[in-house]
Amino acid sequence: MVECGEKWGVTMLMGEYHHNIDEKGRLTIPSKFRDELKENFIVTRGLDGCLFVYPMEEWNQIVNKLKTLPFTKKDARTFLRFFLSGACECTFDRQGRISIATPLIEYANIEKECIIIGVNDRLEIWSKNNWEKFFNQNENSMQDIAEDLFESNVGI
């Protein structure tokens, strides 16, 4: 399994981990990810039915970009409401767990089993069912997606 780490001076979160959330909404985050997230980080609604977890430095960059969106555009207002209203600043407890707010748990349909994945500059927290559904729907199209996203001279 590939884990997170620094390469070429850039933080890279990667890997897949399976953990259970407890009845109080606490979820253990793998230690490698905890090292990258540092003391304070943000959990918010993500896209595709998961939660996004950002190190504070990344979050601040996103917020600066969001500030440039024109509030006069309906899509900008809608996205800002969706994305920022669920955002919570979090810290780890002594066992390396985070407490996820009930509205976020409900949004991501998290019941017990969670999949935590590193996706470059953020973590994503998925319910097991949502992750399996997403993965199965997209698994066979990865070759086409890669071809569309990358020029022929860029290898993966």
C-alpha positions as CSV (number, residue, x, y, z in Angstrom):
1,M,0.0,0.0,0.0
2,V,1.3,3.4,-0.9
3,E,1.3,6.0,1.9
4,C,1.6,9.7,2.1
5,G,4.9,11.6,2.3
6,E,7.0,14.3,0.9
7,K,8.7,14.0,-2.5
8,W,10.5,16.8,-4.2
9,G,9.5,19.2,-1.4
10,V,5.7,18.8,-2.1
11,T,3.2,17.2,0.3
12,M,1.6,14.3,-1.4
13,L,-1.3,12.5,0.3
14,M,-2.0,9.1,-1.1
15,G,-3.1,5.6,-0.1
16,E,-6.3,3.9,1.0
17,Y,-7.2,2.9,4.5
18,H,-10.3,1.2,6.0
19,H,-11.5,2.3,9.5
20,N,-14.7,2.3,11.4
21,I,-16.4,5.4,12.8
22,D,-17.8,5.0,16.3
23,E,-21.2,5.9,17.7
24,K,-19.9,9.3,18.8
25,G,-18.7,10.2,15.3
26,R,-15.0,9.6,16.0
27,L,-12.8,8.2,13.2
28,T,-9.2,7.2,13.5
29,I,-7.0,8.8,10.9
30,P,-3.8,6.8,9.9
31,S,-0.7,8.2,11.5
32,K,1.0,9.0,8.2
33,F,-1.9,11.3,7.4
34,R,-1.9,12.8,10.8
35,D,1.7,13.9,10.3
36,E,0.8,15.7,7.1
37,L,-2.4,17.3,8.5
38,K,-0.5,18.7,11.5
39,E,-2.5,20.1,14.5
40,N,-5.4,21.9,12.9
41,F,-7.2,21.0,9.6
42,I,-10.5,21.4,8.0
43,V,-13.2,18.8,7.3
44,T,-16.0,19.8,4.9
45,R,-18.5,18.5,2.4
46,G,-16.7,17.2,-0.7
47,L,-18.0,16.3,-4.1
48,D,-19.3,12.9,-5.2
49,G,-20.8,12.1,-1.8
50,C,-17.6,12.1,0.3
51,L,-15.9,14.5,2.8
52,F,-12.8,16.5,2.1
53,V,-10.1,16.9,4.7
54,Y,-7.6,19.7,4.0
55,P,-4.4,20.6,5.8
56,M,-4.7,24.2,7.0
57,E,-2.2,25.5,4.4
58,E,-4.2,24.0,1.5
59,W,-7.5,25.2,3.0
60,N,-6.2,28.8,3.1
61,Q,-5.2,28.6,-0.6
62,I,-8.7,27.3,-1.5
63,V,-10.4,30.1,0.6
64,N,-8.3,32.7,-1.2
65,K,-9.5,31.3,-4.6
66,L,-13.1,31.2,-3.4
67,K,-12.8,34.9,-2.4
68,T,-12.4,35.7,-6.1
69,L,-15.7,34.1,-7.1
70,P,-18.3,36.7,-8.0
71,F,-21.1,36.7,-5.4
72,T,-23.4,38.0,-8.2
73,K,-23.2,34.6,-9.9
74,K,-25.8,32.1,-8.7
75,D,-23.5,29.1,-9.2
76,A,-20.8,30.8,-7.1
77,R,-23.2,31.5,-4.2
78,T,-24.5,28.0,-4.4
79,F,-21.1,26.4,-4.3
80,L,-19.9,28.7,-1.5
81,R,-22.9,27.8,0.6
82,F,-22.5,24.1,0.0
83,F,-18.8,24.0,0.6
84,L,-18.2,26.5,3.4
85,S,-21.4,25.9,5.5
86,G,-20.2,22.4,6.4
87,A,-16.6,23.3,7.0
88,C,-15.3,22.5,10.5
89,E,-11.9,23.1,12.0
90,C,-10.7,19.9,13.6
91,T,-7.9,18.5,15.8
92,F,-6.9,15.0,16.8
93,D,-7.6,13.5,20.2
94,R,-4.9,11.5,22.0
95,Q,-5.9,8.3,20.0
96,G,-5.5,10.0,16.7
97,R,-9.2,10.3,16.1
98,I,-11.2,13.2,14.7
99,S,-14.8,14.0,15.6
100,I,-17.0,14.4,12.6
101,A,-20.1,16.6,12.9
102,T,-23.4,14.9,12.4
103,P,-24.5,16.9,9.3
104,L,-21.2,15.8,7.6
105,I,-21.8,12.1,8.6
106,E,-25.3,12.3,7.2
107,Y,-24.1,14.1,4.0
108,A,-21.6,11.3,3.3
109,N,-24.0,8.5,4.3
110,I,-21.4,7.2,6.8
111,E,-22.8,4.4,9.0
112,K,-19.8,2.5,10.3
113,E,-17.2,1.4,7.8
114,C,-15.2,4.3,6.2
115,I,-12.6,4.4,3.5
116,I,-10.0,7.1,3.9
117,I,-8.0,8.0,0.8
118,G,-5.2,10.4,0.1
119,V,-5.9,12.5,-3.0
120,N,-2.8,14.6,-3.5
121,D,-3.5,17.8,-1.4
122,R,-6.4,16.4,0.6
123,L,-7.9,13.4,2.2
124,E,-11.3,12.0,1.3
125,I,-13.5,10.1,3.7
126,W,-16.1,7.8,2.1
127,S,-18.7,5.5,3.4
128,K,-17.8,2.0,2.3
129,N,-21.0,1.8,0.2
130,N,-20.4,5.1,-1.6
131,W,-16.7,4.3,-2.3
132,E,-17.6,0.9,-3.7
133,K,-20.3,2.4,-5.9
134,F,-18.0,5.1,-7.1
135,F,-15.1,2.8,-7.7
136,N,-17.2,0.2,-9.6
137,Q,-18.9,2.8,-11.7
138,N,-15.5,4.3,-12.8
139,E,-13.1,1.3,-12.8
140,N,-13.6,0.3,-16.4
141,S,-13.4,3.8,-17.8
142,M,-10.0,4.7,-16.2
143,Q,-8.1,4.1,-19.5
144,D,-10.4,6.5,-21.4
145,I,-10.3,9.1,-18.6
146,A,-6.5,9.0,-18.5
147,E,-6.4,9.4,-22.3
148,D,-8.7,12.4,-22.1
149,L,-6.8,14.1,-19.3
150,F,-3.2,13.6,-20.3
151,E,-1.4,14.3,-23.6
152,S,0.1,11.3,-25.4
153,N,3.6,12.3,-24.4
154,V,2.9,12.4,-20.6
155,G,3.1,8.9,-19.1
156,I,1.4,7.7,-16.0
